[in-house]
Amino acid sequence: MTPTARGLPEAPPAVDGSIDTGPYQGYVYAYPHKTAYRPLRPRPSLRDVWAAEPSGSLSLYLHIPFCEMRCGFCNLFTRTGAPEELVAAYLDALERQARAVRDALEEPRFVTAAIGGGTPTYLSAAELTRMFDLTEQIMGADLRAVPLSVETSPATATADRLAVLAERGATRVSIGVQSFIDAEARAAVRPQRRHEVETALGRIREAGFEALNIDLIYGIDGQTERSWRHSLDAALAWRPEELYLYPLYVRPLTGLGRRAHDWDDHRLGLYRQGRDHLLAAGYEQVSMRMFRLPGSAGATEYCCQSDGMVGLGCGARSYTADLHYSYEYAVGAGQVRAIIDDYVRLAPEEFAVANVGFRLGEDERRRRHLIQSLLQAEGLETAAYRERFGTEVTADFDAELGSLAARGWLEPVGPGTRGTFDNLDAPGPAEFSGAEPAGISGARVADTGRLRLTAEGLAHSDAIGPALFSSRVRELMAGYEAC
């Protein structure tokens, strides 16, 4: 996501802390995951939540929880087939929430914005116009002056909707294509035709947005290296400024053991093929999933380690330095519908408090910074970590970093780099428990410019991220799943 929710799975990662149970444990785009959130008692007022928070560099996120269909791979907080009256009621509630949130903020300045879901362009052109109006007029966000990203789909990327997005300042449009082969789209329970996808892409290009992102999925049933290359080339024909390559996360109902291992190997092979193909085409790798054309980063920028996030909508998260909060989380269709129904009935005063969330102490803030930094290709800047927390990252996470380095998944780069971690001790534990330090001393690499994942480390991002979760977060996530 972009740093915010994207139109693809956010299934909870594995919660056992293991890094050796396979490369695909879960997509970590935020820490902690919503399944670690719990009801806040007492519920703090948003004024108190934001009172000490810097407000001069905020990000704004709007969540629209509606889609025209539910794809077979989807784990998002969304519902299908919402009638017009429900959409109107949702926008009414969004307006009430915006007024309450704006009242809690002291002279906010928004520097980036995103609208996700669901599929925001499920809304009609008139409904999109209303959404933009309430956002700008109530929140005071000048959306034409900041990077603004909006999600769409082939079926909803109509000329009238795209015209609204362009007129209201959208700089980046992201479209979930997943595959350019009709049979693969059907296998992913996404009934679309190649010509519909191409028509939608043509409309997006004609509208003149600064950046186009195309999402593709690898690991679809029946997909081969040849068919994967076909989709990659079809996407590259549009020369999108960004491409996201997502592994399929729908586990097969049968074929455990060796067959599951084979599927992991197959997805890893397709990932490496896609990565190498995009690099050869002139793209730069930003993370395991994200690839972009050099020089196109201005369309959406967000510092996930430090920037505050103001979320509007029943599935949106908000981030302050020490509290992440939202509404109830669900994936099942019945639960999602119930949460949306509750949201649209909330009275104005109900929007003035935080309901469900997670409080981050100093250790969790450090851990979040580590995870969000390491999962980016540029890695973690050790001086920035030291300036923010007053300690060395290599001392705070000695065992975790040592274990990654022992596997050849982590390397120091920049000033003072010696190319290896000196005196690295032992191959490191299979779990990042901290009980068996892997022996990487902060003093040895304190002068290193960055710590970053190697190419193979990036390939295992979906195992590394969940393995770095704290024991407290894992316990909360496991408790949620047991409910």
URNOR-V295004 format. One record per residue. N is the residue number from 1. PHI is phi in radians with two decimals (NA if undefined). Layout:
# URNOR-V295004
N/PHI
N/PHI
This chain:
# URNOR-V295004
1/NA
2/0.44
3/-1.26
4/-1.78
5/-1.05
6/-1.98
7/-1.37
8/-2.51
9/-1.06
10/-2.24
11/-0.99
12/-0.99
13/-1.14
14/-1.04
15/-2.03
16/-1.60
17/1.36
18/-1.47
19/-1.88
20/-1.93
21/-1.68
22/2.29
23/-1.36
24/-2.09
25/-1.72
26/2.81
27/-1.42
28/-1.84
29/-1.80
30/-2.63
31/-2.35
32/-1.40
33/-1.21
34/-1.05
35/-1.24
36/-1.61
37/-1.28
38/-2.43
39/-0.97
40/-1.58
41/-2.29
42/-1.24
43/-1.30
44/-1.33
45/-1.26
46/-1.11
47/-1.07
48/-1.21
49/-1.05
50/-1.72
51/-1.02
52/-1.73
53/-1.55
54/-1.00
55/-2.02
56/-1.55
57/-2.60
58/-1.77
59/-1.92
60/-2.03
61/-2.25
62/-1.96
63/-1.92
64/-1.96
65/-1.60
66/-2.22
67/-2.45
68/-1.39
69/-2.65
70/-1.90
71/-1.19
72/-1.11
73/-1.66
74/-1.38
75/-2.19
76/-1.41
77/-1.41
78/-2.73
79/-2.28
80/-1.82
81/1.10
82/-1.14
83/-1.25
84/-1.01
85/-1.18
86/-1.24
87/-1.06
88/-1.09
89/-1.13
90/-1.12
91/-1.15
92/-1.06
93/-1.15
94/-1.06
95/-1.15
96/-1.09
97/-1.14
98/-1.02
99/-1.13
100/-1.17
101/-1.19
102/-1.09
103/-1.14
104/-1.52
105/-1.74
106/-1.66
107/0.83
108/-1.24
109/-2.21
110/-1.65
111/-1.93
112/-2.76
113/-2.57
114/-2.58
115/-2.22
116/-2.37
117/-3.00
118/1.03
119/-2.25
120/-0.95
121/-1.39
122/-1.08
123/-1.15
124/-1.23
125/-1.03
126/-1.16
127/-1.19
128/-1.09
129/-1.07
130/-1.10
131/-1.02
132/-1.14
133/-1.06
134/-1.17
135/-1.14
136/-1.25
137/-1.28
138/-1.59
139/-1.38
140/1.31
141/-1.50
142/-1.56
143/-1.17
144/-1.38
145/-1.89
146/-2.26
147/-1.04
148/-2.33
149/-1.90
150/-2.36
151/-1.53
152/-2.56
153/-2.43
154/-0.97
155/-1.32
156/-1.91
157/-1.46
158/-1.48
159/-1.06
160/-1.20
161/-1.18
162/-1.09
163/-1.11
164/-1.13
165/-1.03
166/-1.14
167/-1.16
168/-1.61
169/1.79
170/-1.05
171/-1.79
172/-2.44
173/-2.10
174/-1.96
175/-2.13
176/-1.50
177/-1.61
178/1.28
179/-2.72
180/-1.59
181/-1.86
182/-0.98
183/-1.12
184/-1.22
185/-1.07
186/-1.14
187/-1.10
188/-1.56
189/0.95
190/-2.24
191/-1.30
192/-2.35
193/-1.91
194/-0.98
195/-1.17
196/-1.19
197/-1.12
198/-1.10
199/-1.10
200/-1.11
201/-1.10
202/-1.08
203/-1.11
204/-1.10
205/-1.13
206/-1.11
207/-1.26
208/1.43
209/-1.19
210/-1.11
211/-2.42
212/-1.97
213/-2.00
214/-2.06
215/-1.63
216/-2.21
217/-2.11
218/-2.02
219/1.80
220/-1.15
221/-0.98
222/1.55
223/-1.29
224/-2.09
225/-1.04
226/-1.19
227/-1.21
228/-1.12
229/-1.10
230/-1.06
231/-1.16
232/-1.04
233/-1.19
234/-1.12
235/-1.19
236/-1.12
237/-1.06
238/-1.57
239/0.78
240/-1.16
241/-1.16
242/-2.41
243/-2.39
244/-1.95
245/-1.93
246/-1.91
247/-1.32
248/-1.17
249/-2.04
250/-1.52
251/-1.30
252/-1.14
253/-1.36
254/-2.32
255/1.41
256/-1.31
257/1.21
258/-1.05
259/-1.12
260/-1.09
261/-1.09
262/-1.09
263/-1.16
264/-1.04
265/-1.07
266/-1.12
267/-1.14
268/-1.06
269/-1.10
270/-1.17
271/-1.03
272/-1.09
273/-1.09
274/-1.12
275/-1.01
276/-1.14
277/-1.16
278/-1.26
279/-1.09
280/-1.17
281/-1.46
282/1.74
283/-1.50
284/-1.88
285/-1.58
286/-1.75
287/-2.71
288/-0.95
289/-1.66
290/-1.70
291/-2.29
292/-2.51
293/-1.27
294/-0.97
295/1.53
296/-1.88
297/-1.32
298/-1.25
299/-1.15
300/-2.61
301/-2.32
302/-2.67
303/-1.58
304/-1.18
305/-1.37
306/-2.39
307/-1.20
308/-1.35
309/-2.18
310/-1.86
311/-1.87
312/-2.15
313/2.00
314/-1.27
315/-1.90
316/-1.47
317/-1.70
318/-2.18
319/-2.15
320/-2.03
321/-1.08
322/-2.12
323/-2.49
324/-1.85
325/-2.53
326/-2.88
327/-1.89
328/-1.02
329/-1.93
330/-2.76
331/-2.16
332/-1.01
333/-1.02
334/-1.12
335/-1.16
336/-1.07
337/-1.04
338/-1.12
339/-1.15
340/-1.11
341/-1.05
342/-1.16
343/-1.05
344/-1.24
345/-1.70
346/-1.13
347/-1.34
348/-0.91
349/-1.17
350/-1.22
351/-1.48
352/-1.59
353/-2.27
354/-1.60
355/-1.75
356/-2.24
357/-2.99
358/-2.51
359/-1.60
360/-1.75
361/-1.39
362/-1.06
363/-1.10
364/-1.22
365/-1.15
366/-1.11
367/-1.14
368/-1.06
369/-1.04
370/-1.06
371/-1.12
372/-1.11
373/-1.39
374/-1.12
375/-1.40
376/-1.72
377/-1.08
378/-1.31
379/1.44
380/-1.81
381/-1.48
382/-1.15
383/-1.15
384/-1.14
385/-1.10
386/-1.08
387/-1.17
388/-1.34
389/-1.94
390/1.34
391/-2.39
392/-1.63
393/-1.07
394/-1.29
395/-1.54
396/-1.19
397/-2.27
398/-1.01
399/-1.18
400/-1.12
401/-1.19
402/-1.11
403/-1.12
404/-1.16
405/-1.11
406/-1.12
407/-1.44
408/1.40
409/-1.78
410/-2.40
411/-2.51
412/-1.54
413/-2.42
414/1.89
415/-0.98
416/1.43
417/-1.18
418/-1.87
419/1.56
420/-2.46
421/-1.54
422/-1.04
423/0.99
424/-1.02
425/-1.88
426/1.21
427/-1.36
428/1.56
429/-1.33
430/-1.27
431/-2.08
432/-1.53
433/-1.61
434/1.44
435/-1.30
436/-2.18
437/-0.95
438/-1.44
439/1.50
440/-2.01
441/-1.52
442/-1.03
443/-1.12
444/-1.33
445/-2.19
446/-1.10
447/-1.61
448/-1.32
449/-1.16
450/-2.51
451/-2.00
452/-2.43
453/-1.25
454/-1.25
455/-1.01
456/-1.28
457/-1.09
458/-1.04
459/-1.07
460/-1.84
461/-0.99
462/-1.35
463/-1.80
464/-1.15
465/-0.99
466/-1.07
467/-1.19
468/-1.52
469/-1.08
470/-1.26
471/-1.10
472/-1.12
473/-1.12
474/-1.08
475/-1.11
476/-1.13
477/-1.13
478/-1.14
479/-1.15
480/-1.12
481/-1.13
482/-1.42
483/-1.24
